[in-house]
């Protein structure tokens, strides 16, 4: 895995399956990459980093 600078475009996740995907735009190439992730851990990390992510009913504001 190569780590590069990028911009978070969106997060999509499923509470039922526990799976999520981060869409990141590569700052050098402009290409969008979809990175699989753990839904709940990622939502909590996004909430900590940006705030206003977890809404009523424990859904993600995305």
Gaussian input, Z-matrix of N, CA and C with variables (Angstrom, degrees):
# hf/3-21g

backbone

0 1
 N
 C     1     B1
 C     2     B2     1     A1
 N     3     B3     2     A2     1     D1
 C     4     B4     3     A3     2     D2
 C     5     B5     4     A4     3     D3
 N     6     B6     5     A5     4     D4
 C     7     B7     6     A6     5     D5
 C     8     B8     7     A7     6     D6
 N     9     B9     8     A8     7     D7
 C    10    B10     9     A9     8     D8
 C    11    B11    10    A10     9     D9
 N    12    B12    11    A11    10    D10
 C    13    B13    12    A12    11    D11
 C    14    B14    13    A13    12    D12
 N    15    B15    14    A14    13    D13
 C    16    B16    15    A15    14    D14
 C    17    B17    16    A16    15    D15
 N    18    B18    17    A17    16    D16
 C    19    B19    18    A18    17    D17
 C    20    B20    19    A19    18    D18
 N    21    B21    20    A20    19    D19
 C    22    B22    21    A21    20    D20
 C    23    B23    22    A22    21    D21
 N    24    B24    23    A23    22    D22
 C    25    B25    24    A24    23    D23
 C    26    B26    25    A25    24    D24
 N    27    B27    26    A26    25    D25
 C    28    B28    27    A27    26    D26
 C    29    B29    28    A28    27    D27
 N    30    B30    29    A29    28    D28
 C    31    B31    30    A30    29    D29
 C    32    B32    31    A31    30    D30
 N    33    B33    32    A32    31    D31
 C    34    B34    33    A33    32    D32
 C    35    B35    34    A34    33    D33
 N    36    B36    35    A35    34    D34
 C    37    B37    36    A36    35    D35
 C    38    B38    37    A37    36    D36
 N    39    B39    38    A38    37    D37
 C    40    B40    39    A39    38    D38
 C    41    B41    40    A40    39    D39
 N    42    B42    41    A41    40    D40
 C    43    B43    42    A42    41    D41
 C    44    B44    43    A43    42    D42
 N    45    B45    44    A44    43    D43
 C    46    B46    45    A45    44    D44
 C    47    B47    46    A46    45    D45
 N    48    B48    47    A47    46    D46
 C    49    B49    48    A48    47    D47
 C    50    B50    49    A49    48    D48
 N    51    B51    50    A50    49    D49
 C    52    B52    51    A51    50    D50
 C    53    B53    52    A52    51    D51
 N    54    B54    53    A53    52    D52
 C    55    B55    54    A54    53    D53
 C    56    B56    55    A55    54    D54
 N    57    B57    56    A56    55    D55
 C    58    B58    57    A57    56    D56
 C    59    B59    58    A58    57    D57
 N    60    B60    59    A59    58    D58
 C    61    B61    60    A60    59    D59
 C    62    B62    61    A61    60    D60
 N    63    B63    62    A62    61    D61
 C    64    B64    63    A63    62    D62
 C    65    B65    64    A64    63    D63
 N    66    B66    65    A65    64    D64
 C    67    B67    66    A66    65    D65
 C    68    B68    67    A67    66    D66
 N    69    B69    68    A68    67    D67
 C    70    B70    69    A69    68    D68
 C    71    B71    70    A70    69    D69
 N    72    B72    71    A71    70    D70
 C    73    B73    72    A72    71    D71
 C    74    B74    73    A73    72    D72
 N    75    B75    74    A74    73    D73
 C    76    B76    75    A75    74    D74
 C    77    B77    76    A76    75    D75
 N    78    B78    77    A77    76    D76
 C    79    B79    78    A78    77    D77
 C    80    B80    79    A79    78    D78
 N    81    B81    80    A80    79    D79
 C    82    B82    81    A81    80    D80
 C    83    B83    82    A82    81    D81
 N    84    B84    83    A83    82    D82
 C    85    B85    84    A84    83    D83
 C    86    B86    85    A85    84    D84
 N    87    B87    86    A86    85    D85
 C    88    B88    87    A87    86    D86
 C    89    B89    88    A88    87    D87
 N    90    B90    89    A89    88    D88
 C    91    B91    90    A90    89    D89
 C    92    B92    91    A91    90    D90
 N    93    B93    92    A92    91    D91
 C    94    B94    93    A93    92    D92
 C    95    B95    94    A94    93    D93
 N    96    B96    95    A95    94    D94
 C    97    B97    96    A96    95    D95
 C    98    B98    97    A97    96    D96
 N    99    B99    98    A98    97    D97
 C   100   B100    99    A99    98    D98
 C   101   B101   100   A100    99    D99
 N   102   B102   101   A101   100   D100
 C   103   B103   102   A102   101   D101
 C   104   B104   103   A103   102   D102
 N   105   B105   104   A104   103   D103
 C   106   B106   105   A105   104   D104
 C   107   B107   106   A106   105   D105
 N   108   B108   107   A107   106   D106
 C   109   B109   108   A108   107   D107
 C   110   B110   109   A109   108   D108
 N   111   B111   110   A110   109   D109
 C   112   B112   111   A111   110   D110
 C   113   B113   112   A112   111   D111
 N   114   B114   113   A113   112   D112
 C   115   B115   114   A114   113   D113
 C   116   B116   115   A115   114   D114
 N   117   B117   116   A116   115   D115
 C   118   B118   117   A117   116   D116
 C   119   B119   118   A118   117   D117
 N   120   B120   119   A119   118   D118
 C   121   B121   120   A120   119   D119
 C   122   B122   121   A121   120   D120
 N   123   B123   122   A122   121   D121
 C   124   B124   123   A123   122   D122
 C   125   B125   124   A124   123   D123
 N   126   B126   125   A125   124   D124
 C   127   B127   126   A126   125   D125
 C   128   B128   127   A127   126   D126
 N   129   B129   128   A128   127   D127
 C   130   B130   129   A129   128   D128
 C   131   B131   130   A130   129   D129
 N   132   B132   131   A131   130   D130
 C   133   B133   132   A132   131   D131
 C   134   B134   133   A133   132   D132
 N   135   B135   134   A134   133   D133
 C   136   B136   135   A135   134   D134
 C   137   B137   136   A136   135   D135
 N   138   B138   137   A137   136   D136
 C   139   B139   138   A138   137   D137
 C   140   B140   139   A139   138   D138
 N   141   B141   140   A140   139   D139
 C   142   B142   141   A141   140   D140
 C   143   B143   142   A142   141   D141
 N   144   B144   143   A143   142   D142
 C   145   B145   144   A144   143   D143
 C   146   B146   145   A145   144   D144
 N   147   B147   146   A146   145   D145
 C   148   B148   147   A147   146   D146
 C   149   B149   148   A148   147   D147
 N   150   B150   149   A149   148   D148
 C   151   B151   150   A150   149   D149
 C   152   B152   151   A151   150   D150
 N   153   B153   152   A152   151   D151
 C   154   B154   153   A153   152   D152
 C   155   B155   154   A154   153   D153
 N   156   B156   155   A155   154   D154
 C   157   B157   156   A156   155   D155
 C   158   B158   157   A157   156   D156
 N   159   B159   158   A158   157   D157
 C   160   B160   159   A159   158   D158
 C   161   B161   160   A160   159   D159
 N   162   B162   161   A161   160   D160
 C   163   B163   162   A162   161   D161
 C   164   B164   163   A163   162   D162
 N   165   B165   164   A164   163   D163
 C   166   B166   165   A165   164   D164
 C   167   B167   166   A166   165   D165
 N   168   B168   167   A167   166   D166
 C   169   B169   168   A168   167   D167
 C   170   B170   169   A169   168   D168
 N   171   B171   170   A170   169   D169
 C   172   B172   171   A171   170   D170
 C   173   B173   172   A172   171   D171
 N   174   B174   173   A173   172   D172
 C   175   B175   174   A174   173   D173
 C   176   B176   175   A175   174   D174
 N   177   B177   176   A176   175   D175
 C   178   B178   177   A177   176   D176
 C   179   B179   178   A178   177   D177
 N   180   B180   179   A179   178   D178
 C   181   B181   180   A180   179   D179
 C   182   B182   181   A181   180   D180
 N   183   B183   182   A182   181   D181
 C   184   B184   183   A183   182   D182
 C   185   B185   184   A184   183   D183

   B1=1.4397
   B2=1.5217
   B3=1.3080
   B4=1.4538
   B5=1.5257
   B6=1.3132
   B7=1.4613
   B8=1.5211
   B9=1.3454
   B10=1.4617
   B11=1.5226
   B12=1.3068
   B13=1.4589
   B14=1.5283
   B15=1.3255
   B16=1.4519
   B17=1.5111
   B18=1.3216
   B19=1.4604
   B20=1.5188
   B21=1.3281
   B22=1.4573
   B23=1.5189
   B24=1.3209
   B25=1.4605
   B26=1.5216
   B27=1.3316
   B28=1.4585
   B29=1.5181
   B30=1.3089
   B31=1.4571
   B32=1.5158
   B33=1.3150
   B34=1.4642
   B35=1.5117
   B36=1.3181
   B37=1.4520
   B38=1.5055
   B39=1.3134
   B40=1.4572
   B41=1.5182
   B42=1.3276
   B43=1.4541
   B44=1.5250
   B45=1.3204
   B46=1.4602
   B47=1.5178
   B48=1.3257
   B49=1.4671
   B50=1.5224
   B51=1.3274
   B52=1.4608
   B53=1.5172
   B54=1.3396
   B55=1.4569
   B56=1.5188
   B57=1.3113
   B58=1.4512
   B59=1.5132
   B60=1.3410
   B61=1.4522
   B62=1.5197
   B63=1.3127
   B64=1.4580
   B65=1.5212
   B66=1.3250
   B67=1.4577
   B68=1.5237
   B69=1.3219
   B70=1.4574
   B71=1.5278
   B72=1.3369
   B73=1.4596
   B74=1.5265
   B75=1.3252
   B76=1.4608
   B77=1.5260
   B78=1.3426
   B79=1.4659
   B80=1.5275
   B81=1.3186
   B82=1.4621
   B83=1.5190
   B84=1.3304
   B85=1.4631
   B86=1.5230
   B87=1.3351
   B88=1.4661
   B89=1.5138
   B90=1.3204
   B91=1.4653
   B92=1.5199
   B93=1.3312
   B94=1.4593
   B95=1.5219
   B96=1.3223
   B97=1.4594
   B98=1.5150
   B99=1.3312
   B100=1.4597
   B101=1.5210
   B102=1.3326
   B103=1.4587
   B104=1.5196
   B105=1.3378
   B106=1.4666
   B107=1.5238
   B108=1.3364
   B109=1.4602
   B110=1.5245
   B111=1.3180
   B112=1.4583
   B113=1.5263
   B114=1.3230
   B115=1.4585
   B116=1.5253
   B117=1.3234
   B118=1.4685
   B119=1.5267
   B120=1.3177
   B121=1.4706
   B122=1.5275
   B123=1.3227
   B124=1.4586
   B125=1.5211
   B126=1.3334
   B127=1.4681
   B128=1.5260
   B129=1.3243
   B130=1.4703
   B131=1.5359
   B132=1.3227
   B133=1.4675
   B134=1.5295
   B135=1.3325
   B136=1.4636
   B137=1.5262
   B138=1.3348
   B139=1.4664
   B140=1.5250
   B141=1.3215
   B142=1.4619
   B143=1.5293
   B144=1.3248
   B145=1.4603
   B146=1.5281
   B147=1.3425
   B148=1.4591
   B149=1.5245
   B150=1.3366
   B151=1.4626
   B152=1.5245
   B153=1.3153
   B154=1.4634
   B155=1.5343
   B156=1.3240
   B157=1.4629
   B158=1.5196
   B159=1.3272
   B160=1.4632
   B161=1.5262
   B162=1.3396
   B163=1.4600
   B164=1.5214
   B165=1.3318
   B166=1.4646
   B167=1.5195
   B168=1.3068
   B169=1.4568
   B170=1.5126
   B171=1.3348
   B172=1.4699
   B173=1.5187
   B174=1.3239
   B175=1.4566
   B176=1.5238
   B177=1.3133
   B178=1.4664
   B179=1.5210
   B180=1.3209
   B181=1.4540
   B182=1.5163
   B183=1.3253
   B184=1.4349
   B185=1.4493
   A1=108.35
   A2=115.86
   A3=121.82
   A4=108.37
   A5=117.00
   A6=121.28
   A7=108.32
   A8=114.89
   A9=121.08
   A10=109.18
   A11=115.89
   A12=121.33
   A13=108.44
   A14=115.67
   A15=119.73
   A16=111.37
   A17=115.29
   A18=122.18
   A19=108.30
   A20=115.42
   A21=120.95
   A22=108.90
   A23=115.99
   A24=121.36
   A25=109.89
   A26=116.38
   A27=119.29
   A28=110.97
   A29=113.60
   A30=122.18
   A31=107.38
   A32=115.95
   A33=121.71
   A34=107.53
   A35=115.30
   A36=119.08
   A37=111.85
   A38=115.24
   A39=122.41
   A40=108.86
   A41=115.73
   A42=120.75
   A43=109.96
   A44=117.00
   A45=121.28
   A46=113.69
   A47=116.64
   A48=119.96
   A49=112.15
   A50=117.00
   A51=120.50
   A52=113.67
   A53=116.65
   A54=120.80
   A55=111.06
   A56=116.39
   A57=121.47
   A58=110.70
   A59=115.07
   A60=121.68
   A61=108.98
   A62=116.38
   A63=122.19
   A64=107.98
   A65=116.83
   A66=120.93
   A67=107.04
   A68=115.87
   A69=122.80
   A70=109.04
   A71=116.54
   A72=121.37
   A73=108.23
   A74=116.92
   A75=122.70
   A76=108.95
   A77=117.31
   A78=120.91
   A79=112.91
   A80=117.67
   A81=120.10
   A82=112.57
   A83=117.07
   A84=120.27
   A85=113.36
   A86=117.67
   A87=121.21
   A88=113.28
   A89=116.88
   A90=120.52
   A91=110.33
   A92=115.58
   A93=121.17
   A94=109.04
   A95=115.38
   A96=121.26
   A97=108.49
   A98=116.28
   A99=122.49
   A100=107.85
   A101=115.01
   A102=121.07
   A103=109.06
   A104=118.19
   A105=120.39
   A106=111.00
   A107=115.83
   A108=120.41
   A109=110.10
   A110=115.37
   A111=122.55
   A112=107.57
   A113=117.33
   A114=121.92
   A115=113.23
   A116=118.52
   A117=120.36
   A118=112.42
   A119=117.72
   A120=120.19
   A121=111.01
   A122=116.82
   A123=120.71
   A124=110.96
   A125=117.27
   A126=120.50
   A127=110.21
   A128=117.40
   A129=120.41
   A130=110.93
   A131=117.13
   A132=120.51
   A133=111.01
   A134=117.32
   A135=120.66
   A136=111.05
   A137=116.75
   A138=121.30
   A139=110.37
   A140=117.18
   A141=121.31
   A142=111.04
   A143=116.49
   A144=120.66
   A145=113.22
   A146=117.18
   A147=120.50
   A148=114.71
   A149=117.60
   A150=121.18
   A151=111.97
   A152=116.38
   A153=124.08
   A154=113.06
   A155=116.83
   A156=120.92
   A157=110.28
   A158=116.98
   A159=121.06
   A160=108.44
   A161=116.25
   A162=121.83
   A163=110.22
   A164=116.33
   A165=120.92
   A166=110.28
   A167=116.86
   A168=121.45
   A169=112.87
   A170=115.64
   A171=121.72
   A172=112.44
   A173=116.92
   A174=120.91
   A175=108.53
   A176=115.95
   A177=120.51
   A178=109.58
   A179=114.90
   A180=121.80
   A181=107.37
   A182=117.50
   A183=117.49
   A184=116.70
   D1=134.34
   D2=176.88
   D3=-106.10
   D4=131.90
   D5=179.70
   D6=-100.17
   D7=124.71
   D8=179.89
   D9=-132.55
   D10=166.96
   D11=175.88
   D12=-76.48
   D13=139.82
   D14=179.48
   D15=-156.45
   D16=179.70
   D17=-179.45
   D18=-123.70
   D19=130.95
   D20=178.41
   D21=-72.19
   D22=121.51
   D23=179.82
   D24=-92.80
   D25=-50.98
   D26=178.93
   D27=-163.35
   D28=164.64
   D29=175.15
   D30=-125.57
   D31=136.31
   D32=173.10
   D33=-130.61
   D34=134.57
   D35=-179.38
   D36=-148.81
   D37=163.27
   D38=179.34
   D39=-125.14
   D40=118.03
   D41=178.38
   D42=-61.92
   D43=-40.49
   D44=-176.86
   D45=-64.13
   D46=-43.99
   D47=-177.33
   D48=-88.89
   D49=-22.51
   D50=-176.70
   D51=80.82
   D52=5.25
   D53=-177.95
   D54=-101.02
   D55=150.01
   D56=177.68
   D57=-144.53
   D58=169.12
   D59=177.48
   D60=-140.25
   D61=131.18
   D62=172.02
   D63=-99.94
   D64=132.25
   D65=173.94
   D66=-102.72
   D67=120.31
   D68=-175.81
   D69=-120.46
   D70=135.37
   D71=174.11
   D72=-96.14
   D73=121.46
   D74=179.17
   D75=-67.32
   D76=126.35
   D77=-175.84
   D78=-69.35
   D79=-21.53
   D80=-179.50
   D81=-90.79
   D82=-41.30
   D83=-174.19
   D84=-102.25
   D85=-20.19
   D86=-175.88
   D87=78.60
   D88=-2.28
   D89=179.74
   D90=-73.61
   D91=148.41
   D92=177.49
   D93=-98.26
   D94=133.02
   D95=177.80
   D96=-119.17
   D97=142.01
   D98=177.34
   D99=-106.60
   D100=118.58
   D101=-174.44
   D102=-112.02
   D103=118.47
   D104=178.57
   D105=-67.65
   D106=146.57
   D107=-178.52
   D108=-154.54
   D109=169.88
   D110=174.97
   D111=-80.03
   D112=124.41
   D113=-174.88
   D114=-57.02
   D115=-58.48
   D116=-171.86
   D117=-66.62
   D118=-42.27
   D119=179.71
   D120=-64.70
   D121=-37.40
   D122=-179.83
   D123=-69.80
   D124=-42.12
   D125=177.78
   D126=-60.61
   D127=-43.42
   D128=178.97
   D129=-63.95
   D130=-40.34
   D131=178.98
   D132=-66.19
   D133=-40.59
   D134=177.38
   D135=-65.41
   D136=-39.01
   D137=177.17
   D138=-61.95
   D139=-43.78
   D140=179.51
   D141=-64.95
   D142=-41.78
   D143=-175.92
   D144=-75.55
   D145=-40.46
   D146=-170.84
   D147=-117.32
   D148=-22.60
   D149=-176.16
   D150=70.91
   D151=165.99
   D152=177.84
   D153=54.03
   D154=34.49
   D155=178.03
   D156=-98.50
   D157=-44.28
   D158=-178.44
   D159=-88.45
   D160=121.72
   D161=-176.97
   D162=-108.11
   D163=179.15
   D164=176.90
   D165=-53.58
   D166=142.29
   D167=-177.89
   D168=80.51
   D169=10.00
   D170=178.31
   D171=58.36
   D172=39.15
   D173=173.66
   D174=-102.82
   D175=159.92
   D176=-179.77
   D177=-94.18
   D178=133.55
   D179=177.57
   D180=-86.39
   D181=98.14
   D182=-172.68
   D183=-135.65

